[in-house]
Amino acid sequence: MKLAKFLLNTAHEYNGHKQTELSGLSVKKGLKLCKELEKLTDNMYSFTMELWTDGSYTIHQMDFWKKGEHVLGDTNRMILGVTN
């Protein structure tokens, strides 16, 4: 199973955000993963990477919830956290 497919289908969530964490996945592979996630959702969603200076990053599914739909007011859903 591809990582992208696993991330979208995992039931491990908190407040609707996916809780998968990995270590050592390069930024280049993370960008490729964003493209794979977009293809899996038939380009209905954009996926972005929030990159930190230590090389860690998170991937978010943009505009997953409509305004007011999420209990905390979120519109973007976290999909993956990666530590360096």
FENURZI-V577728 format. One record per residue. N is the residue number from 1. RES is the residue in one small letter. PHI is phi in radians with two decimals (999 if undefined). D_FIRST is the distance of its C-alpha to the first C-alpha in Angstrom with 2 decimals. Layout:
N;RES;PHI;D_FIRST / N;RES;PHI;D_FIRST
This chain:
1;m;999;0.00 / 2;k;-1.20;3.77 / 3;l;-1.05;6.45 / 4;a;-1.04;8.41 / 5;k;-1.14;6.76 / 6;f;-1.04;6.72 / 7;l;-1.07;10.21 / 8;l;-1.26;11.53 / 9;n;-1.78;10.80 / 10;t;-1.15;11.93 / 11;a;-1.59;15.41 / 12;h;-1.34;16.79 / 13;e;-2.32;19.41 / 14;y;-2.42;23.04 / 15;n;0.94;25.26 / 16;g;1.52;22.33 / 17;h;-1.55;20.89 / 18;k;-1.19;17.46 / 19;q;-2.01;18.21 / 20;t;-1.31;15.37 / 21;e;-2.22;17.14 / 22;l;-2.23;16.24 / 23;s;-2.24;18.81 / 24;g;1.43;19.45 / 25;l;-1.40;16.96 / 26;s;-1.07;19.42 / 27;v;-1.07;20.83 / 28;k;-1.04;20.00 / 29;k;-1.20;16.24 / 30;g;-1.11;16.73 / 31;l;-1.15;18.51 / 32;k;-1.12;15.86 / 33;l;-1.09;13.36 / 34;c;-1.01;16.11 / 35;k;-1.13;16.29 / 36;e;-1.13;12.64 / 37;l;-1.09;13.19 / 38;e;-1.08;16.41 / 39;k;-1.10;15.06 / 40;l;-1.13;12.65 / 41;t;-1.72;15.86 / 42;d;0.92;17.95 / 43;n;1.02;19.93 / 44;m;-1.30;21.39 / 45;y;-2.24;20.84 / 46;s;-1.70;21.46 / 47;f;-2.14;19.64 / 48;t;-2.11;21.91 / 49;m;-2.02;22.00 / 50;e;-1.77;24.89 / 51;l;-1.79;25.77 / 52;w;-1.82;28.20 / 53;t;-1.10;30.71 / 54;d;-1.52;29.20 / 55;g;1.62;25.93 / 56;s;-1.32;24.06 / 57;y;-2.75;22.53 / 58;t;-2.20;21.01 / 59;i;-1.97;19.01 / 60;h;-2.14;20.50 / 61;q;-1.64;19.95 / 62;m;-1.37;23.46 / 63;d;0.93;25.68 / 64;f;-1.23;23.29 / 65;w;-1.88;26.38 / 66;k;-1.38;29.80 / 67;k;-0.98;32.77 / 68;g;1.49;33.95 / 69;e;-1.40;30.86 / 70;h;-1.61;29.46 / 71;v;-1.01;31.79 / 72;l;-1.72;32.01 / 73;g;1.49;32.40 / 74;d;-1.20;29.07 / 75;t;-2.04;27.76 / 76;n;-1.79;24.77 / 77;r;-1.89;21.80 / 78;m;-1.25;20.41 / 79;i;-1.88;16.62 / 80;l;-2.71;16.41 / 81;g;-2.03;19.11 / 82;v;-2.20;19.19 / 83;t;-1.77;22.12 / 84;n;-1.42;23.61
